[in-house]
Amino acid sequence: MEKYDVIVIGAGPGGLAAAFALAPTKRVLVVERDRWGGTCPNYGCDPKKMLYSAVQAKEQAARMTKAGLEGVPDINWPRLMAFKRRYTDTVPERTLTGLGEAGITTVAGEAKFIDPQTIAVGDAVYRGEQLVIATGLQPAPGPMLGHALLGTSRDFLAMAQLPQRLASIGAGYVSLELANIAASAGATVHILNRSDRALRAFPPAVVGKLRDAMVAKRIIWHDQVTVDEVRAVATGVRLLGAGLDITVARAFTAMGRIPDRALHLSRGEIDATTGGITVDDHLRTTNPAVYAVGDIVAKTQPKLTPVASFEGRYVAAQILGDTRPIAYPAIPVVVYGATELAKVGVSLEAAQADPARYTVTTNDARTWYTYNRIQATVADLTMITDRTTGAVVGAVVLADTAEALINLVTVFINRGVSAAQAKALIWAYPSAASDLPYLF
């Protein structure tokens, strides 16, 4: 049996953040069963956004045909995927190299708890004074018959050729983002939604505008449908359910993600629910020697890559002697696309329900310089301020510039900047940031 000060299970952003922070003073082992670097850089947010580089360029070009540009480029799917692979293919090796240079021991394989401080990886056994679980979540397969015929987001991001007709089951972030990529690249896409709401974390009116933009791109919505069975047919797969019968070349499940059951958590005296591992306000599990970070944690905070990294650094500090409970800053959330949807801070629903406390200012900014310059078809900018203090406390942005604006607002919220102070700042002009004084 080999012994370590800290064993980190999972080499994604959360686990790596903890491991690198601990490496200078602790003997650290990192175990990874899949691709070193984790989901995000290998087959998640990073490659997805690389594909969006082409999508955004194409849609910007299409809009600018009204303003002097001739012709709209086509997306060559194989070449686009080759571009993505030039980045993703290097991630595991670069991650392993970085871990080695930091003096961190690495083991490839699936970890299983033997007892509260001991794991097995294959035939090898390792004991840690403390352990960090950072294994993330796995795509939920869905309850329908024939679910093995469905692909996941990982399969989508590995397609050598783009099918001309595909379906995505679910109406959350992953489903909509992949649907937008495929539609912009020329496919007809069906979104199968079990309710009449999409992106439930966002205001319905803003989501409705995003849906309208997606319909204009040949994305077909099927609301209040359930896929009960998936059958293999000569041309692909047939999706069947009450009021549903469609055939597509490929279908993908995007029905959420679930915790990995392979860890044998019960042997480690670690409690978990269907939402993930139970932790306290120091990210300790029910086993005081074990912490958990990232998407595997049952929590109310968004399950996002930067949140996992934040938690990994926090846990490292705890292991090194810090005793403060975790305190999350404002966390921005973005649904990526040619037109992006983003939010941060106090929700629009909460602000509208308490008008005595909050001021809500919404602008249709399509005629503003920034959005006229890029011929934007939608630019909805909503800012939320505290009536008493004047502090900026929230925002919802549907626009091509959403990610940039929401990051600025996040800084305002985390630094306690008021609307008056934001208006007094000088920004590069003309730019999206220079429009900020008009948003309050």
C-alpha positions as CSV (number, residue, x, y, z in Angstrom):
1,M,0.0,0.0,0.0
2,E,1.3,3.4,-1.0
3,K,0.6,6.4,1.3
4,Y,0.0,10.0,0.4
5,D,-0.8,13.2,2.2
6,V,-3.7,13.9,-0.2
7,I,-5.3,11.8,-2.9
8,V,-7.3,13.6,-5.5
9,I,-9.8,11.5,-7.4
10,G,-10.5,13.2,-10.8
11,A,-8.1,15.3,-12.9
12,G,-10.6,17.9,-14.1
13,P,-10.5,21.6,-13.3
14,G,-11.6,21.1,-9.7
15,G,-9.2,18.3,-8.9
16,L,-6.3,19.9,-10.7
17,A,-6.9,23.2,-8.8
18,A,-6.6,21.4,-5.5
19,A,-3.6,19.3,-6.6
20,F,-1.5,22.1,-7.9
21,A,-2.2,24.3,-4.8
22,L,-1.2,21.4,-2.5
23,A,1.8,20.2,-4.5
24,P,4.5,22.5,-3.0
25,T,4.0,21.2,0.6
26,K,2.1,17.9,0.3
27,R,2.7,14.5,-1.2
28,V,-0.2,14.3,-3.7
29,L,-1.6,11.5,-5.8
30,V,-4.1,12.3,-8.6
31,V,-6.2,9.4,-10.1
32,E,-8.0,9.8,-13.4
33,R,-10.1,7.1,-15.1
34,D,-10.7,9.0,-18.4
35,R,-8.9,11.8,-20.2
36,W,-6.5,13.9,-18.2
37,G,-7.8,17.5,-17.9
38,G,-11.5,16.5,-17.4
39,T,-14.6,17.0,-19.3
40,C,-14.4,20.8,-20.0
41,P,-11.2,21.0,-22.0
42,N,-11.6,17.5,-23.6
43,Y,-15.2,17.2,-24.6
44,G,-17.1,20.0,-22.9
45,C,-17.0,23.8,-22.8
46,D,-13.7,24.4,-24.5
47,P,-14.3,22.4,-27.7
48,K,-17.9,23.5,-27.8
49,K,-16.8,27.1,-27.9
50,M,-14.2,26.4,-30.5
51,L,-17.0,25.2,-32.8
52,Y,-18.9,28.4,-31.9
53,S,-16.0,30.4,-33.4
54,A,-17.1,29.3,-36.8
55,V,-20.8,29.7,-36.0
56,Q,-20.5,33.2,-34.7
57,A,-18.4,34.2,-37.8
58,K,-20.9,32.8,-40.2
59,E,-23.9,34.4,-38.5
60,Q,-22.1,37.7,-38.2
61,A,-21.3,37.5,-41.9
62,A,-24.9,36.8,-42.8
63,R,-26.1,39.9,-40.9
64,M,-23.4,42.0,-42.5
65,T,-24.6,41.2,-46.0
66,K,-27.1,44.1,-45.4
67,A,-24.1,46.3,-44.7
68,G,-21.6,45.7,-47.5
69,L,-20.4,42.1,-47.1
70,E,-20.9,39.9,-50.1
71,G,-21.7,36.2,-49.5
72,V,-22.1,34.0,-46.5
73,P,-19.4,31.4,-45.8
74,D,-20.3,27.7,-45.4
75,I,-19.1,25.6,-42.4
76,N,-17.0,22.7,-43.5
77,W,-17.7,20.3,-40.6
78,P,-14.6,18.0,-41.0
79,R,-12.3,20.9,-41.2
80,L,-14.0,22.5,-38.2
81,M,-13.6,19.3,-36.2
82,A,-10.0,19.1,-37.2
83,F,-9.5,22.6,-35.8
84,K,-11.1,21.5,-32.5
85,R,-8.9,18.4,-32.3
86,R,-5.7,20.4,-32.7
87,Y,-6.6,21.7,-29.3
88,T,-8.3,18.8,-27.6
89,D,-5.8,16.2,-28.7
90,T,-3.1,17.9,-26.7
91,V,-5.0,18.4,-23.5
92,P,-4.2,15.0,-21.8
93,E,-0.5,15.1,-22.5
94,R,-0.2,18.8,-21.5
95,T,-2.1,18.0,-18.2
96,L,0.1,15.0,-17.4
97,T,3.3,17.0,-18.2
98,G,2.2,19.8,-15.9
99,L,1.4,17.4,-13.0
100,G,4.7,15.7,-13.4
101,E,6.6,19.0,-13.4
102,A,4.8,19.9,-10.2
103,G,5.9,16.7,-8.5
104,I,2.5,15.2,-8.4
105,T,2.1,11.4,-8.8
106,T,-0.5,10.2,-11.3
107,V,-2.3,7.0,-11.7
108,A,-4.7,6.1,-14.6
109,G,-7.7,4.0,-13.6
110,E,-11.0,3.9,-11.8
111,A,-10.8,4.6,-8.0
112,K,-13.0,2.7,-5.6
113,F,-13.2,3.2,-1.9
114,I,-12.1,0.3,0.3
115,D,-12.5,2.1,3.6
116,P,-12.8,5.8,4.7
117,Q,-9.2,6.6,3.8
118,T,-8.2,3.9,1.3
119,I,-8.9,3.4,-2.4
120,A,-8.1,0.7,-4.9
121,V,-7.2,1.5,-8.5
122,G,-7.1,-1.9,-10.2
123,D,-4.9,-4.1,-8.1
124,A,-3.0,-1.2,-6.5
125,V,-4.1,0.2,-3.1
126,Y,-3.5,3.8,-1.9
127,R,-4.1,5.4,1.4
128,G,-4.5,9.2,1.9
129,E,-4.5,11.2,5.1
130,Q,-7.1,13.3,3.3
131,L,-8.9,12.8,0.0
132,V,-10.6,15.0,-2.5
133,I,-13.4,13.7,-4.8
134,A,-13.6,15.7,-8.0
135,T,-15.1,13.2,-10.4
136,G,-17.8,15.4,-11.9
137,L,-21.1,14.0,-13.3
138,Q,-22.0,11.7,-16.1
139,P,-24.7,12.2,-18.8
140,A,-28.1,10.8,-17.6
141,P,-29.0,8.0,-20.0
142,G,-32.7,8.5,-19.7
143,P,-35.4,5.9,-18.9
144,M,-36.6,5.1,-22.4
145,L,-36.3,1.8,-24.1
146,G,-33.3,1.7,-26.4
147,H,-31.5,4.6,-24.7
148,A,-28.1,2.9,-25.7
149,L,-28.8,4.1,-29.3
150,L,-28.6,7.8,-28.1
151,G,-25.4,9.8,-28.2
152,T,-24.2,12.3,-25.6
153,S,-22.6,15.7,-25.9
154,R,-19.2,13.9,-26.0
155,D,-20.4,11.9,-29.1
156,F,-21.7,15.1,-30.7
157,L,-18.3,16.8,-30.3
158,A,-16.6,13.8,-31.9
159,M,-18.7,13.5,-35.0
160,A,-16.5,13.2,-38.1
161,Q,-19.5,14.2,-40.3
162,L,-22.6,16.3,-39.5
163,P,-25.9,14.5,-40.0
164,Q,-28.4,16.4,-42.0
165,R,-31.2,15.6,-39.5
166,L,-30.7,15.1,-35.8
167,A,-32.5,15.4,-32.5
168,S,-31.6,16.5,-29.0
169,I,-33.6,15.3,-26.0
170,G,-33.9,18.0,-23.4
171,A,-34.1,21.8,-23.3
172,G,-31.3,22.8,-21.0
173,Y,-27.9,24.4,-21.7
174,V,-26.3,21.5,-23.4
175,S,-29.2,20.7,-25.7
176,L,-29.6,24.3,-26.9
177,E,-26.0,25.0,-27.4
178,L,-25.4,21.9,-29.5
179,A,-28.6,22.4,-31.5
180,N,-27.4,25.9,-32.4
181,I,-24.0,24.6,-33.6
182,A,-25.6,21.9,-35.7
183,A,-28.3,24.2,-37.2
184,S,-25.7,26.9,-38.1
185,A,-23.6,24.2,-39.8
186,G,-26.6,23.2,-42.0
187,A,-28.5,20.5,-40.2
188,T,-32.2,20.3,-39.4
189,V,-32.4,19.9,-35.6
190,H,-35.4,18.7,-33.5
191,I,-35.4,19.6,-29.8
192,L,-37.6,17.3,-27.7
193,N,-38.8,19.1,-24.6
194,R,-40.9,17.3,-21.9
195,S,-42.5,20.6,-20.9
196,D,-43.2,24.0,-22.5
197,R,-40.3,25.7,-20.7
198,A,-36.6,25.7,-21.7
199,L,-33.7,27.0,-19.7
200,R,-35.7,27.1,-16.5
201,A,-33.1,29.1,-14.7
202,F,-33.7,32.1,-17.0
203,P,-36.7,34.4,-17.3
204,P,-39.3,32.9,-19.7
205,A,-39.8,36.1,-21.8
206,V,-36.0,36.2,-22.6
207,V,-35.9,32.5,-23.3
208,G,-38.8,33.0,-25.7
209,K,-36.8,35.4,-27.7
210,L,-33.9,33.0,-27.9
211,R,-36.3,30.3,-29.0
212,D,-37.6,32.5,-31.8
213,A,-34.1,33.1,-33.0
214,M,-33.5,29.3,-33.0
215,V,-36.7,28.6,-34.9
216,A,-35.4,31.0,-37.6
217,K,-32.4,28.7,-38.0
218,R,-34.4,25.6,-38.8
219,I,-34.5,24.3,-35.2
220,I,-37.8,22.6,-34.6
221,W,-39.3,22.5,-31.1
222,H,-41.5,19.7,-29.9
223,D,-42.9,20.7,-26.5
224,Q,-44.6,18.6,-23.9
225,V,-43.3,15.3,-25.4
226,T,-41.6,12.3,-23.8
227,V,-39.5,9.9,-25.7
228,D,-40.6,6.4,-24.6
229,E,-38.6,4.3,-27.0
230,V,-35.7,4.6,-29.4
231,R,-35.5,2.2,-32.3
232,A,-32.7,1.6,-34.8
233,V,-33.8,2.0,-38.4
234,A,-32.0,2.0,-41.7
235,T,-31.6,5.8,-41.8
236,G,-30.7,6.3,-38.2
237,V,-33.0,6.1,-35.2
238,R,-36.8,6.4,-34.7
239,L,-38.0,8.3,-31.6
240,L,-41.4,7.3,-30.3
241,G,-43.6,8.6,-27.6
242,A,-47.1,9.9,-26.9
243,G,-47.7,12.2,-29.9
244,L,-44.2,11.8,-31.1
245,D,-42.8,9.8,-34.0
246,I,-39.8,11.2,-35.8
247,T,-36.8,9.6,-37.5
248,V,-33.4,11.2,-37.6
249,A,-29.9,10.2,-38.5
250,R,-28.6,10.8,-34.9
251,A,-30.2,11.6,-31.6
252,F,-28.5,12.8,-28.5
253,T,-29.6,12.8,-24.8
254,A,-29.2,16.0,-22.9
255,M,-31.4,15.2,-20.0
256,G,-29.0,16.3,-17.3
257,R,-26.1,14.7,-15.6
258,I,-25.9,12.3,-12.6
259,P,-23.2,11.3,-10.1
260,D,-20.9,8.4,-10.8
261,R,-21.8,5.3,-8.8
262,A,-18.5,3.5,-9.3
263,L,-16.7,5.1,-6.4
264,H,-18.3,2.8,-3.7
265,L,-19.0,5.8,-1.6
266,S,-20.7,3.8,1.2
267,R,-17.4,2.0,1.9
268,G,-15.9,5.5,2.4
269,E,-18.7,6.4,4.8
270,I,-19.7,9.2,2.4
271,D,-23.3,10.2,2.0
272,A,-24.8,11.1,-1.3
273,T,-28.2,11.8,-2.9
274,T,-29.3,11.8,-6.5
275,G,-28.1,15.3,-6.7
276,G,-24.5,14.5,-5.6
277,I,-22.3,14.1,-2.6
278,T,-23.5,15.8,0.6
279,V,-21.0,18.3,2.0
280,D,-20.9,20.9,4.8
281,D,-19.9,24.6,4.6
282,H,-16.3,23.6,4.4
283,L,-16.9,21.1,1.5
284,R,-16.3,18.2,3.9
285,T,-18.3,15.1,3.2
286,T,-19.8,12.9,6.0
287,N,-16.3,11.4,6.2
288,P,-14.2,14.2,7.8
289,A,-11.1,13.0,5.9
290,V,-12.8,13.4,2.5
291,Y,-13.7,16.6,0.7
292,A,-15.7,16.9,-2.5
293,V,-15.6,19.7,-5.1
294,G,-17.2,20.4,-8.5
295,D,-20.2,19.0,-10.1
296,I,-20.3,15.9,-8.0
297,V,-21.3,18.1,-5.0
298,A,-25.0,18.4,-4.1
299,K,-25.4,22.2,-4.1
300,T,-27.4,25.2,-5.2
301,Q,-24.5,27.0,-6.9
302,P,-24.3,26.5,-10.7
303,K,-22.3,23.4,-11.7
304,L,-19.7,25.1,-13.8
305,T,-16.0,24.7,-14.5
306,P,-14.9,28.0,-12.8
307,V,-17.0,27.0,-9.8
308,A,-15.2,23.7,-9.6
309,S,-11.8,25.4,-9.8
310,F,-12.8,27.9,-7.1
311,E,-13.8,25.0,-4.8
312,G,-10.6,23.1,-5.6
313,R,-8.5,26.1,-4.5
314,Y,-10.7,26.5,-1.4
315,V,-10.3,22.9,-0.3
316,A,-6.6,23.1,-0.8
317,A,-6.5,26.1,1.5
318,Q,-8.6,24.1,4.1
319,I,-6.2,21.2,4.0
320,L,-3.3,23.7,4.5
321,G,-4.9,25.1,7.6
322,D,-7.6,27.7,6.7
323,T,-10.8,27.3,8.7
324,R,-13.2,29.7,7.1
325,P,-16.4,28.4,5.7
326,I,-16.8,28.7,1.9
327,A,-18.3,31.9,0.6
328,Y,-19.1,32.1,-3.1
329,P,-18.9,35.3,-5.0
330,A,-21.5,36.2,-7.6
331,I,-21.4,33.5,-10.3
332,P,-22.2,34.4,-14.0
333,V,-24.0,31.8,-16.1
334,V,-23.9,31.9,-20.0
335,V,-25.7,29.9,-22.6
336,Y,-23.3,30.2,-25.6
337,G,-24.4,30.8,-29.1
338,A,-24.1,33.4,-31.9
339,T,-26.5,35.2,-29.6
340,E,-25.7,34.6,-26.0
341,L,-27.9,34.5,-23.0
342,A,-26.4,35.3,-19.6
343,K,-27.3,36.2,-16.1
344,V,-25.7,36.9,-12.7
345,G,-26.8,37.9,-9.2
346,V,-30.3,38.6,-8.1
347,S,-32.8,36.9,-10.4
348,L,-35.2,38.9,-12.5
349,E,-38.1,37.1,-10.9
350,A,-37.0,37.9,-7.4
351,A,-36.4,41.6,-8.3
352,Q,-39.8,41.9,-10.0
353,A,-41.5,40.3,-6.9
354,D,-39.9,42.9,-4.6
355,P,-40.2,46.3,-6.4
356,A,-39.8,48.2,-3.1
357,R,-36.3,46.8,-2.8
358,Y,-35.1,46.6,-6.4
359,T,-35.1,48.7,-9.6
360,V,-35.3,46.8,-12.8
361,T,-34.3,48.6,-16.0
362,T,-34.7,46.8,-19.4
363,N,-33.4,48.1,-22.7
364,D,-34.1,46.9,-26.2
365,A,-30.7,48.0,-27.5
366,R,-30.9,47.0,-31.1
367,T,-30.7,50.6,-32.3
368,W,-27.8,51.5,-30.1
369,Y,-24.5,52.0,-31.8
370,T,-22.8,48.8,-30.6
371,Y,-25.6,46.6,-31.8
372,N,-26.4,48.5,-35.0
373,R,-22.8,48.3,-35.9
374,I,-22.9,44.5,-35.9
375,Q,-26.5,44.4,-37.2
376,A,-27.7,42.4,-34.2
377,T,-31.2,41.0,-34.4
378,V,-31.7,41.0,-30.7
379,A,-30.1,42.9,-27.8
380,D,-32.1,42.7,-24.6
381,L,-30.2,44.2,-21.6
382,T,-31.7,44.1,-18.1
383,M,-30.0,45.6,-15.1
384,I,-31.1,45.2,-11.5
385,T,-30.0,47.7,-8.7
386,D,-30.8,48.0,-5.0
387,R,-33.0,51.0,-4.4
388,T,-31.5,51.8,-1.0
389,T,-27.8,51.5,-1.8
390,G,-27.8,52.0,-5.5
391,A,-25.6,48.9,-5.8
392,V,-25.6,46.8,-9.0
393,V,-27.0,43.4,-7.8
394,G,-28.0,41.5,-11.0
395,A,-28.4,41.4,-14.7
396,V,-29.9,39.4,-17.6
397,V,-28.4,39.9,-21.1
398,L,-29.5,38.4,-24.4
399,A,-27.1,39.7,-27.0
400,D,-24.0,39.0,-29.0
401,T,-21.9,40.7,-26.3
402,A,-23.6,38.9,-23.4
403,E,-20.5,37.2,-22.0
404,A,-18.4,40.4,-22.0
405,L,-21.2,42.4,-20.3
406,I,-22.1,39.8,-17.7
407,N,-18.4,39.6,-16.6
408,L,-18.3,43.3,-16.1
409,V,-21.5,43.2,-14.1
410,T,-20.1,40.3,-12.1
411,V,-17.2,42.5,-11.1
412,F,-19.6,45.3,-10.1
413,I,-21.5,43.0,-7.9
414,N,-18.5,41.4,-6.2
415,R,-16.9,44.7,-5.6
416,G,-20.1,46.5,-4.4
417,V,-20.0,49.0,-7.3
418,S,-23.1,51.2,-7.5
419,A,-24.9,52.3,-10.7
420,A,-23.6,55.8,-10.1
421,Q,-20.0,54.6,-9.8
422,A,-20.4,52.5,-12.9
423,K,-21.6,55.5,-14.8
424,A,-18.6,57.5,-13.7
425,L,-16.1,55.1,-15.2
426,I,-14.4,55.8,-18.5
427,W,-14.4,52.9,-21.0
428,A,-12.8,52.5,-24.4
429,Y,-15.2,54.0,-27.0
430,P,-17.0,52.8,-28.9
431,S,-17.4,49.4,-27.3
432,A,-20.1,47.4,-25.5
433,A,-18.7,48.5,-22.2
434,S,-19.1,52.2,-23.1
435,D,-22.8,51.5,-23.3
436,L,-23.0,50.7,-19.6
437,P,-24.0,54.2,-18.5
438,Y,-27.2,53.9,-20.5
439,L,-28.2,50.6,-18.9
440,F,-29.2,51.9,-15.5
